Amino acid sequence: MYEMKHWTPENGTPQGGIISPLLTNIYLDGLDKLIKNSGYRMIRYADDFVILCKSKSETENALNIVEQ
């Protein structure tokens, strides 16, 4: 880690960067609303999320919504 003390990314957003949480919230806001309006409950941890389902068919439907 010491050798990367002066590392400057040239493209993209580095994990742990100060802009990362803002971009994540902007990008996933629509998904939050879509999942809620579809009747599911979603828990987000920054850019990771878990959709709570009661059955395999609910799980498959929720996955289909996310993929679209």
mmCIF file of the N, C-alpha and C atoms, coordinates in Angstrom:
data_MODEL
# 
_entry.id   MODEL 
# 
loop_
_atom_site.group_PDB 
_atom_site.id 
_atom_site.type_symbol 
_atom_site.label_atom_id 
_atom_site.label_alt_id 
_atom_site.label_comp_id 
_atom_site.label_asym_id 
_atom_site.label_entity_id 
_atom_site.label_seq_id 
_atom_site.pdbx_PDB_ins_code 
_atom_site.Cartn_x 
_atom_site.Cartn_y 
_atom_site.Cartn_z 
_atom_site.occupancy 
_atom_site.B_iso_or_equiv 
_atom_site.pdbx_formal_charge 
_atom_site.auth_seq_id 
_atom_site.auth_comp_id 
_atom_site.auth_asym_id 
_atom_site.auth_atom_id 
_atom_site.pdbx_PDB_model_num 
ATOM 1   N N  . MET A 1 1  ? 0.815   -1.189  0.000   1.00 0.00 ? 1  MET A N  1 
ATOM 2   C CA . MET A 1 1  ? 0.000   0.000   0.000   1.00 0.00 ? 1  MET A CA 1 
ATOM 3   C C  . MET A 1 1  ? 0.865   1.262   0.000   1.00 0.00 ? 1  MET A C  1 
ATOM 4   N N  . TYR A 1 2  ? 1.999   1.190   0.643   1.00 0.00 ? 2  TYR A N  1 
ATOM 5   C CA . TYR A 1 2  ? 2.849   2.377   0.741   1.00 0.00 ? 2  TYR A CA 1 
ATOM 6   C C  . TYR A 1 2  ? 3.289   2.855   -0.634  1.00 0.00 ? 2  TYR A C  1 
ATOM 7   N N  . GLU A 1 3  ? 3.582   1.907   -1.531  1.00 0.00 ? 3  GLU A N  1 
ATOM 8   C CA . GLU A 1 3  ? 4.045   2.283   -2.864  1.00 0.00 ? 3  GLU A CA 1 
ATOM 9   C C  . GLU A 1 3  ? 2.972   3.011   -3.662  1.00 0.00 ? 3  GLU A C  1 
ATOM 10  N N  . MET A 1 4  ? 1.702   2.807   -3.333  1.00 0.00 ? 4  MET A N  1 
ATOM 11  C CA . MET A 1 4  ? 0.618   3.459   -4.063  1.00 0.00 ? 4  MET A CA 1 
ATOM 12  C C  . MET A 1 4  ? 0.170   4.755   -3.385  1.00 0.00 ? 4  MET A C  1 
ATOM 13  N N  . LYS A 1 5  ? 0.990   5.260   -2.500  1.00 0.00 ? 5  LYS A N  1 
ATOM 14  C CA . LYS A 1 5  ? 0.653   6.469   -1.755  1.00 0.00 ? 5  LYS A CA 1 
ATOM 15  C C  . LYS A 1 5  ? 0.333   7.633   -2.683  1.00 0.00 ? 5  LYS A C  1 
ATOM 16  N N  . HIS A 1 6  ? 1.027   7.711   -3.783  1.00 0.00 ? 6  HIS A N  1 
ATOM 17  C CA . HIS A 1 6  ? 0.841   8.824   -4.710  1.00 0.00 ? 6  HIS A CA 1 
ATOM 18  C C  . HIS A 1 6  ? 0.168   8.383   -6.008  1.00 0.00 ? 6  HIS A C  1 
ATOM 19  N N  . TRP A 1 7  ? -0.597  7.303   -5.944  1.00 0.00 ? 7  TRP A N  1 
ATOM 20  C CA . TRP A 1 7  ? -1.282  6.784   -7.113  1.00 0.00 ? 7  TRP A CA 1 
ATOM 21  C C  . TRP A 1 7  ? -2.399  7.722   -7.537  1.00 0.00 ? 7  TRP A C  1 
ATOM 22  N N  . THR A 1 8  ? -2.457  8.030   -8.827  1.00 0.00 ? 8  THR A N  1 
ATOM 23  C CA . THR A 1 8  ? -3.510  8.875   -9.373  1.00 0.00 ? 8  THR A CA 1 
ATOM 24  C C  . THR A 1 8  ? -4.219  8.101   -10.476 1.00 0.00 ? 8  THR A C  1 
ATOM 25  N N  . PRO A 1 9  ? -5.500  7.819   -10.295 1.00 0.00 ? 9  PRO A N  1 
ATOM 26  C CA . PRO A 1 9  ? -6.224  7.082   -11.342 1.00 0.00 ? 9  PRO A CA 1 
ATOM 27  C C  . PRO A 1 9  ? -6.334  7.914   -12.608 1.00 0.00 ? 9  PRO A C  1 
ATOM 28  N N  . GLU A 1 10 ? -6.270  7.241   -13.752 1.00 0.00 ? 10 GLU A N  1 
ATOM 29  C CA . GLU A 1 10 ? -6.335  7.938   -15.031 1.00 0.00 ? 10 GLU A CA 1 
ATOM 30  C C  . GLU A 1 10 ? -7.715  7.879   -15.669 1.00 0.00 ? 10 GLU A C  1 
ATOM 31  N N  . ASN A 1 11 ? -8.549  6.911   -15.266 1.00 0.00 ? 11 ASN A N  1 
ATOM 32  C CA . ASN A 1 11 ? -9.922  6.849   -15.771 1.00 0.00 ? 11 ASN A CA 1 
ATOM 33  C C  . ASN A 1 11 ? -10.794 6.084   -14.791 1.00 0.00 ? 11 ASN A C  1 
ATOM 34  N N  . GLY A 1 12 ? -12.090 6.267   -14.911 1.00 0.00 ? 12 GLY A N  1 
ATOM 35  C CA . GLY A 1 12 ? -13.019 5.592   -14.021 1.00 0.00 ? 12 GLY A CA 1 
ATOM 36  C C  . GLY A 1 12 ? -13.061 6.241   -12.646 1.00 0.00 ? 12 GLY A C  1 
ATOM 37  N N  . THR A 1 13 ? -13.794 5.613   -11.759 1.00 0.00 ? 13 THR A N  1 
ATOM 38  C CA . THR A 1 13 ? -13.911 6.091   -10.384 1.00 0.00 ? 13 THR A CA 1 
ATOM 39  C C  . THR A 1 13 ? -13.272 5.058   -9.475  1.00 0.00 ? 13 THR A C  1 
ATOM 40  N N  . PRO A 1 14 ? -12.249 5.419   -8.739  1.00 0.00 ? 14 PRO A N  1 
ATOM 41  C CA . PRO A 1 14 ? -11.594 4.425   -7.874  1.00 0.00 ? 14 PRO A CA 1 
ATOM 42  C C  . PRO A 1 14 ? -12.501 4.011   -6.722  1.00 0.00 ? 14 PRO A C  1 
ATOM 43  N N  . GLN A 1 15 ? -12.436 2.735   -6.380  1.00 0.00 ? 15 GLN A N  1 
ATOM 44  C CA . GLN A 1 15 ? -13.205 2.258   -5.240  1.00 0.00 ? 15 GLN A CA 1 
ATOM 45  C C  . GLN A 1 15 ? -12.719 2.985   -3.990  1.00 0.00 ? 15 GLN A C  1 
ATOM 46  N N  . GLY A 1 16 ? -13.666 3.497   -3.222  1.00 0.00 ? 16 GLY A N  1 
ATOM 47  C CA . GLY A 1 16 ? -13.303 4.247   -2.029  1.00 0.00 ? 16 GLY A CA 1 
ATOM 48  C C  . GLY A 1 16 ? -13.059 5.716   -2.299  1.00 0.00 ? 16 GLY A C  1 
ATOM 49  N N  . GLY A 1 17 ? -13.183 6.122   -3.562  1.00 0.00 ? 17 GLY A N  1 
ATOM 50  C CA . GLY A 1 17 ? -13.001 7.529   -3.908  1.00 0.00 ? 17 GLY A CA 1 
ATOM 51  C C  . GLY A 1 17 ? -14.132 8.371   -3.330  1.00 0.00 ? 17 GLY A C  1 
ATOM 52  N N  . ILE A 1 18 ? -13.879 9.641   -3.146  1.00 0.00 ? 18 ILE A N  1 
ATOM 53  C CA . ILE A 1 18 ? -14.868 10.490  -2.491  1.00 0.00 ? 18 ILE A CA 1 
ATOM 54  C C  . ILE A 1 18 ? -16.122 10.704  -3.341  1.00 0.00 ? 18 ILE A C  1 
ATOM 55  N N  . ILE A 1 19 ? -16.035 10.549  -4.643  1.00 0.00 ? 19 ILE A N  1 
ATOM 56  C CA . ILE A 1 19 ? -17.198 10.742  -5.510  1.00 0.00 ? 19 ILE A CA 1 
ATOM 57  C C  . ILE A 1 19 ? -18.016 9.455   -5.653  1.00 0.00 ? 19 ILE A C  1 
ATOM 58  N N  . SER A 1 20 ? -17.439 8.316   -5.335  1.00 0.00 ? 20 SER A N  1 
ATOM 59  C CA . SER A 1 20 ? -18.085 7.020   -5.532  1.00 0.00 ? 20 SER A CA 1 
ATOM 60  C C  . SER A 1 20 ? -19.462 6.904   -4.870  1.00 0.00 ? 20 SER A C  1 
ATOM 61  N N  . PRO A 1 21 ? -19.640 7.281   -3.599  1.00 0.00 ? 21 PRO A N  1 
ATOM 62  C CA . PRO A 1 21 ? -20.973 7.154   -2.984  1.00 0.00 ? 21 PRO A CA 1 
ATOM 63  C C  . PRO A 1 21 ? -22.021 8.033   -3.667  1.00 0.00 ? 21 PRO A C  1 
ATOM 64  N N  . LEU A 1 22 ? -21.636 9.211   -4.100  1.00 0.00 ? 22 LEU A N  1 
ATOM 65  C CA . LEU A 1 22 ? -22.580 10.094  -4.781  1.00 0.00 ? 22 LEU A CA 1 
ATOM 66  C C  . LEU A 1 22 ? -23.025 9.488   -6.109  1.00 0.00 ? 22 LEU A C  1 
ATOM 67  N N  . LEU A 1 23 ? -22.076 9.019   -6.889  1.00 0.00 ? 23 LEU A N  1 
ATOM 68  C CA . LEU A 1 23 ? -22.413 8.424   -8.176  1.00 0.00 ? 23 LEU A CA 1 
ATOM 69  C C  . LEU A 1 23 ? -23.265 7.171   -8.004  1.00 0.00 ? 23 LEU A C  1 
ATOM 70  N N  . THR A 1 24 ? -22.971 6.378   -6.987  1.00 0.00 ? 24 THR A N  1 
ATOM 71  C CA . THR A 1 24 ? -23.752 5.183   -6.710  1.00 0.00 ? 24 THR A CA 1 
ATOM 72  C C  . THR A 1 24 ? -25.196 5.547   -6.413  1.00 0.00 ? 24 THR A C  1 
ATOM 73  N N  . ASN A 1 25 ? -25.411 6.545   -5.564  1.00 0.00 ? 25 ASN A N  1 
ATOM 74  C CA . ASN A 1 25 ? -26.771 6.941   -5.223  1.00 0.00 ? 25 ASN A CA 1 
ATOM 75  C C  . ASN A 1 25 ? -27.514 7.505   -6.420  1.00 0.00 ? 25 ASN A C  1 
ATOM 76  N N  . ILE A 1 26 ? -26.848 8.262   -7.255  1.00 0.00 ? 26 ILE A N  1 
ATOM 77  C CA . ILE A 1 26 ? -27.489 8.806   -8.457  1.00 0.00 ? 26 ILE A CA 1 
ATOM 78  C C  . ILE A 1 26 ? -27.867 7.671   -9.405  1.00 0.00 ? 26 ILE A C  1 
ATOM 79  N N  . TYR A 1 27 ? -26.938 6.758   -9.621  1.00 0.00 ? 27 TYR A N  1 
ATOM 80  C CA . TYR A 1 27 ? -27.139 5.676   -10.578 1.00 0.00 ? 27 TYR A CA 1 
ATOM 81  C C  . TYR A 1 27 ? -28.213 4.696   -10.114 1.00 0.00 ? 27 TYR A C  1 
ATOM 82  N N  . LEU A 1 28 ? -28.229 4.355   -8.825  1.00 0.00 ? 28 LEU A N  1 
ATOM 83  C CA . LEU A 1 28 ? -29.148 3.332   -8.328  1.00 0.00 ? 28 LEU A CA 1 
ATOM 84  C C  . LEU A 1 28 ? -30.469 3.880   -7.803  1.00 0.00 ? 28 LEU A C  1 
ATOM 85  N N  . ASP A 1 29 ? -30.666 5.185   -7.813  1.00 0.00 ? 29 ASP A N  1 
ATOM 86  C CA . ASP A 1 29 ? -31.919 5.767   -7.330  1.00 0.00 ? 29 ASP A CA 1 
ATOM 87  C C  . ASP A 1 29 ? -33.116 5.216   -8.095  1.00 0.00 ? 29 ASP A C  1 
ATOM 88  N N  . GLY A 1 30 ? -32.998 5.122   -9.396  1.00 0.00 ? 30 GLY A N  1 
ATOM 89  C CA . GLY A 1 30 ? -34.082 4.581   -10.215 1.00 0.00 ? 30 GLY A CA 1 
ATOM 90  C C  . GLY A 1 30 ? -34.380 3.131   -9.891  1.00 0.00 ? 30 GLY A C  1 
ATOM 91  N N  . LEU A 1 31 ? -33.342 2.348   -9.636  1.00 0.00 ? 31 LEU A N  1 
ATOM 92  C CA . LEU A 1 31 ? -33.542 0.942   -9.268  1.00 0.00 ? 31 LEU A CA 1 
ATOM 93  C C  . LEU A 1 31 ? -34.230 0.846   -7.911  1.00 0.00 ? 31 LEU A C  1 
ATOM 94  N N  . ASP A 1 32 ? -33.842 1.682   -6.962  1.00 0.00 ? 32 ASP A N  1 
ATOM 95  C CA . ASP A 1 32 ? -34.509 1.702   -5.652  1.00 0.00 ? 32 ASP A CA 1 
ATOM 96  C C  . ASP A 1 32 ? -36.015 1.883   -5.828  1.00 0.00 ? 32 ASP A C  1 
ATOM 97  N N  . LYS A 1 33 ? -36.401 2.863   -6.628  1.00 0.00 ? 33 LYS A N  1 
ATOM 98  C CA . LYS A 1 33 ? -37.818 3.169   -6.841  1.00 0.00 ? 33 LYS A CA 1 
ATOM 99  C C  . LYS A 1 33 ? -38.526 2.053   -7.596  1.00 0.00 ? 33 LYS A C  1 
ATOM 100 N N  . LEU A 1 34 ? -37.875 1.514   -8.610  1.00 0.00 ? 34 LEU A N  1 
ATOM 101 C CA . LEU A 1 34 ? -38.463 0.437   -9.400  1.00 0.00 ? 34 LEU A CA 1 
ATOM 102 C C  . LEU A 1 34 ? -38.736 -0.794  -8.541  1.00 0.00 ? 34 LEU A C  1 
ATOM 103 N N  . ILE A 1 35 ? -37.766 -1.179  -7.739  1.00 0.00 ? 35 ILE A N  1 
ATOM 104 C CA . ILE A 1 35 ? -37.928 -2.358  -6.886  1.00 0.00 ? 35 ILE A CA 1 
ATOM 105 C C  . ILE A 1 35 ? -39.036 -2.126  -5.867  1.00 0.00 ? 35 ILE A C  1 
ATOM 106 N N  . LYS A 1 36 ? -39.072 -0.957  -5.259  1.00 0.00 ? 36 LYS A N  1 
ATOM 107 C CA . LYS A 1 36 ? -40.115 -0.649  -4.278  1.00 0.00 ? 36 LYS A CA 1 
ATOM 108 C C  . LYS A 1 36 ? -41.499 -0.670  -4.930  1.00 0.00 ? 36 LYS A C  1 
ATOM 109 N N  . ASN A 1 37 ? -41.608 -0.062  -6.109  1.00 0.00 ? 37 ASN A N  1 
ATOM 110 C CA . ASN A 1 37 ? -42.890 -0.031  -6.814  1.00 0.00 ? 37 ASN A CA 1 
ATOM 111 C C  . ASN A 1 37 ? -43.313 -1.407  -7.323  1.00 0.00 ? 37 ASN A C  1 
ATOM 112 N N  . SER A 1 38 ? -42.375 -2.335  -7.414  1.00 0.00 ? 38 SER A N  1 
ATOM 113 C CA . SER A 1 38 ? -42.673 -3.703  -7.835  1.00 0.00 ? 38 SER A CA 1 
ATOM 114 C C  . SER A 1 38 ? -43.093 -4.576  -6.655  1.00 0.00 ? 38 SER A C  1 
ATOM 115 N N  . GLY A 1 39 ? -43.085 -3.991  -5.453  1.00 0.00 ? 39 GLY A N  1 
ATOM 116 C CA . GLY A 1 39 ? -43.543 -4.722  -4.278  1.00 0.00 ? 39 GLY A CA 1 
ATOM 117 C C  . GLY A 1 39 ? -42.460 -5.471  -3.523  1.00 0.00 ? 39 GLY A C  1 
ATOM 118 N N  . TYR A 1 40 ? -41.218 -5.236  -3.873  1.00 0.00 ? 40 TYR A N  1 
ATOM 119 C CA . TYR A 1 40 ? -40.109 -5.902  -3.196  1.00 0.00 ? 40 TYR A CA 1 
ATOM 120 C C  . TYR A 1 40 ? -39.452 -4.955  -2.199  1.00 0.00 ? 40 TYR A C  1 
ATOM 121 N N  . ARG A 1 41 ? -38.683 -5.542  -1.326  1.00 0.00 ? 41 ARG A N  1 
ATOM 122 C CA . ARG A 1 41 ? -37.899 -4.751  -0.378  1.00 0.00 ? 41 ARG A CA 1 
ATOM 123 C C  . ARG A 1 41 ? -36.425 -4.972  -0.703  1.00 0.00 ? 41 ARG A C  1 
ATOM 124 N N  . MET A 1 42 ? -35.697 -3.876  -0.840  1.00 0.00 ? 42 MET A N  1 
ATOM 125 C CA . MET A 1 42 ? -34.284 -3.963  -1.198  1.00 0.00 ? 42 MET A CA 1 
ATOM 126 C C  . MET A 1 42 ? -33.451 -3.273  -0.127  1.00 0.00 ? 42 MET A C  1 
ATOM 127 N N  . ILE A 1 43 ? -32.348 -3.893  0.201   1.00 0.00 ? 43 ILE A N  1 
ATOM 128 C CA . ILE A 1 43 ? -31.388 -3.320  1.139   1.00 0.00 ? 43 ILE A CA 1 
ATOM 129 C C  . ILE A 1 43 ? -30.121 -3.053  0.351   1.00 0.00 ? 43 ILE A C  1 
ATOM 130 N N  . ARG A 1 44 ? -29.643 -1.819  0.443   1.00 0.00 ? 44 ARG A N  1 
ATOM 131 C CA . ARG A 1 44 ? -28.429 -1.455  -0.285  1.00 0.00 ? 44 ARG A CA 1 
ATOM 132 C C  . ARG A 1 44 ? -27.296 -1.147  0.658   1.00 0.00 ? 44 ARG A C  1 
ATOM 133 N N  . TYR A 1 45 ? -26.116 -1.588  0.257   1.00 0.00 ? 45 TYR A N  1 
ATOM 134 C CA . TYR A 1 45 ? -24.865 -1.285  0.947   1.00 0.00 ? 45 TYR A CA 1 
ATOM 135 C C  . TYR A 1 45 ? -23.962 -0.634  -0.098  1.00 0.00 ? 45 TYR A C  1 
ATOM 136 N N  . ALA A 1 46 ? -24.046 0.681   -0.203  1.00 0.00 ? 46 ALA A N  1 
ATOM 137 C CA . ALA A 1 46 ? -23.312 1.411   -1.246  1.00 0.00 ? 46 ALA A CA 1 
ATOM 138 C C  . ALA A 1 46 ? -23.724 0.876   -2.609  1.00 0.00 ? 46 ALA A C  1 
ATOM 139 N N  . ASP A 1 47 ? -22.834 0.218   -3.350  1.00 0.00 ? 47 ASP A N  1 
ATOM 140 C CA . ASP A 1 47 ? -23.198 -0.265  -4.684  1.00 0.00 ? 47 ASP A CA 1 
ATOM 141 C C  . ASP A 1 47 ? -23.566 -1.747  -4.708  1.00 0.00 ? 47 ASP A C  1 
ATOM 142 N N  . ASP A 1 48 ? -23.711 -2.364  -3.544  1.00 0.00 ? 48 ASP A N  1 
ATOM 143 C CA . ASP A 1 48 ? -24.189 -3.741  -3.440  1.00 0.00 ? 48 ASP A CA 1 
ATOM 144 C C  . ASP A 1 48 ? -25.620 -3.698  -2.929  1.00 0.00 ? 48 ASP A C  1 
ATOM 145 N N  . PHE A 1 49 ? -26.405 -4.694  -3.271  1.00 0.00 ? 49 PHE A N  1 
ATOM 146 C CA . PHE A 1 49 ? -27.782 -4.718  -2.784  1.00 0.00 ? 49 PHE A CA 1 
ATOM 147 C C  . PHE A 1 49 ? -28.288 -6.140  -2.646  1.00 0.00 ? 49 PHE A C  1 
ATOM 148 N N  . VAL A 1 50 ? -29.310 -6.290  -1.805  1.00 0.00 ? 50 VAL A N  1 
ATOM 149 C CA . VAL A 1 50 ? -29.988 -7.558  -1.586  1.00 0.00 ? 50 VAL A CA 1 
ATOM 150 C C  . VAL A 1 50 ? -31.478 -7.278  -1.741  1.00 0.00 ? 50 VAL A C  1 
ATOM 151 N N  . ILE A 1 51 ? -32.161 -8.084  -2.543  1.00 0.00 ? 51 ILE A N  1 
ATOM 152 C CA . ILE A 1 51 ? -33.603 -7.971  -2.682  1.00 0.00 ? 51 ILE A CA 1 
ATOM 153 C C  . ILE A 1 51 ? -34.210 -9.137  -1.913  1.00 0.00 ? 51 ILE A C  1 
ATOM 154 N N  . LEU A 1 52 ? -35.094 -8.815  -0.994  1.00 0.00 ? 52 LEU A N  1 
ATOM 155 C CA . LEU A 1 52 ? -35.701 -9.834  -0.146  1.00 0.00 ? 52 LEU A CA 1 
ATOM 156 C C  . LEU A 1 52 ? -36.884 -10.477 -0.867  1.00 0.00 ? 52 LEU A C  1 
ATOM 157 N N  . CYS A 1 53 ? -36.867 -11.805 -0.942  1.00 0.00 ? 53 CYS A N  1 
ATOM 158 C CA . CYS A 1 53 ? -37.906 -12.559 -1.634  1.00 0.00 ? 53 CYS A CA 1 
ATOM 159 C C  . CYS A 1 53 ? -38.341 -13.733 -0.765  1.00 0.00 ? 53 CYS A C  1 
ATOM 160 N N  . LYS A 1 54 ? -39.588 -14.176 -0.992  1.00 0.00 ? 54 LYS A N  1 
ATOM 161 C CA . LYS A 1 54 ? -40.138 -15.279 -0.199  1.00 0.00 ? 54 LYS A CA 1 
ATOM 162 C C  . LYS A 1 54 ? -40.152 -16.603 -0.953  1.00 0.00 ? 54 LYS A C  1 
ATOM 163 N N  . SER A 1 55 ? -39.951 -16.576 -2.250  1.00 0.00 ? 55 SER A N  1 
ATOM 164 C CA . SER A 1 55 ? -40.006 -17.812 -3.028  1.00 0.00 ? 55 SER A CA 1 
ATOM 165 C C  . SER A 1 55 ? -39.045 -17.744 -4.214  1.00 0.00 ? 55 SER A C  1 
ATOM 166 N N  . LYS A 1 56 ? -38.849 -18.885 -4.817  1.00 0.00 ? 56 LYS A N  1 
ATOM 167 C CA . LYS A 1 56 ? -37.978 -18.947 -5.990  1.00 0.00 ? 56 LYS A CA 1 
ATOM 168 C C  . LYS A 1 56 ? -38.563 -18.125 -7.145  1.00 0.00 ? 56 LYS A C  1 
ATOM 169 N N  . SER A 1 57 ? -39.872 -18.179 -7.304  1.00 0.00 ? 57 SER A N  1 
ATOM 170 C CA . SER A 1 57 ? -40.482 -17.424 -8.403  1.00 0.00 ? 57 SER A CA 1 
ATOM 171 C C  . SER A 1 57 ? -40.353 -15.919 -8.179  1.00 0.00 ? 57 SER A C  1 
ATOM 172 N N  . GLU A 1 58 ? -40.477 -15.465 -6.925  1.00 0.00 ? 58 GLU A N  1 
ATOM 173 C CA . GLU A 1 58 ? -40.257 -14.046 -6.626  1.00 0.00 ? 58 GLU A CA 1 
ATOM 174 C C  . GLU A 1 58 ? -38.817 -13.662 -6.931  1.00 0.00 ? 58 GLU A C  1 
ATOM 175 N N  . THR A 1 59 ? -37.907 -14.540 -6.570  1.00 0.00 ? 59 THR A N  1 
ATOM 176 C CA . THR A 1 59 ? -36.489 -14.282 -6.814  1.00 0.00 ? 59 THR A CA 1 
ATOM 177 C C  . THR A 1 59 ? -36.205 -14.151 -8.306  1.00 0.00 ? 59 THR A C  1 
ATOM 178 N N  . GLU A 1 60 ? -36.765 -15.057 -9.088  1.00 0.00 ? 60 GLU A N  1 
ATOM 179 C CA . GLU A 1 60 ? -36.561 -15.009 -10.535 1.00 0.00 ? 60 GLU A CA 1 
ATOM 180 C C  . GLU A 1 60 ? -37.166 -13.747 -11.133 1.00 0.00 ? 60 GLU A C  1 
ATOM 181 N N  . ASN A 1 61 ? -38.339 -13.346 -10.649 1.00 0.00 ? 61 ASN A N  1 
ATOM 182 C CA . ASN A 1 61 ? -38.982 -12.123 -11.131 1.00 0.00 ? 61 ASN A CA 1 
ATOM 183 C C  . ASN A 1 61 ? -38.152 -10.886 -10.775 1.00 0.00 ? 61 ASN A C  1 
ATOM 184 N N  . ALA A 1 62 ? -37.672 -10.825 -9.537  1.00 0.00 ? 62 ALA A N  1 
ATOM 185 C CA . ALA A 1 62 ? -36.857 -9.684  -9.109  1.00 0.00 ? 62 ALA A CA 1 
ATOM 186 C C  . ALA A 1 62 ? -35.566 -9.603  -9.930  1.00 0.00 ? 62 ALA A C  1 
ATOM 187 N N  . LEU A 1 63 ? -34.938 -10.741 -10.181 1.00 0.00 ? 63 LEU A N  1 
ATOM 188 C CA . LEU A 1 63 ? -33.731 -10.770 -11.002 1.00 0.00 ? 63 LEU A CA 1 
ATOM 189 C C  . LEU A 1 63 ? -34.021 -10.265 -12.406 1.00 0.00 ? 63 LEU A C  1 
ATOM 190 N N  . ASN A 1 64 ? -35.157 -10.665 -12.945 1.00 0.00 ? 64 ASN A N  1 
ATOM 191 C CA . ASN A 1 64 ? -35.563 -10.226 -14.279 1.00 0.00 ? 64 ASN A CA 1 
ATOM 192 C C  . ASN A 1 64 ? -35.731 -8.700  -14.309 1.00 0.00 ? 64 ASN A C  1 
ATOM 193 N N  . ILE A 1 65 ? -36.331 -8.137  -13.271 1.00 0.00 ? 65 ILE A N  1 
ATOM 194 C CA . ILE A 1 65 ? -36.511 -6.684  -13.183 1.00 0.00 ? 65 ILE A CA 1 
ATOM 195 C C  . ILE A 1 65 ? -35.153 -5.977  -13.165 1.00 0.00 ? 65 ILE A C  1 
ATOM 196 N N  . VAL A 1 66 ? -34.237 -6.479  -12.362 1.00 0.00 ? 66 VAL A N  1 
ATOM 197 C CA . VAL A 1 66 ? -32.903 -5.864  -12.256 1.00 0.00 ? 66 VAL A CA 1 
ATOM 198 C C  . VAL A 1 66 ? -32.159 -5.963  -13.583 1.00 0.00 ? 66 VAL A C  1 
ATOM 199 N N  . GLU A 1 67 ? -32.247 -7.101  -14.247 1.00 0.00 ? 67 GLU A N  1 
ATOM 200 C CA . GLU A 1 67 ? -31.533 -7.278  -15.508 1.00 0.00 ? 67 GLU A CA 1 
ATOM 201 C C  . GLU A 1 67 ? -32.067 -6.358  -16.604 1.00 0.00 ? 67 GLU A C  1 
ATOM 202 N N  . GLN A 1 68 ? -33.375 -6.070  -16.554 1.00 0.00 ? 68 GLN A N  1 
ATOM 203 C CA . GLN A 1 68 ? -33.955 -5.183  -17.574 1.00 0.00 ? 68 GLN A CA 1 
ATOM 204 C C  . GLN A 1 68 ? -33.529 -3.759  -17.313 1.00 0.00 ? 68 GLN A C  1 
# 
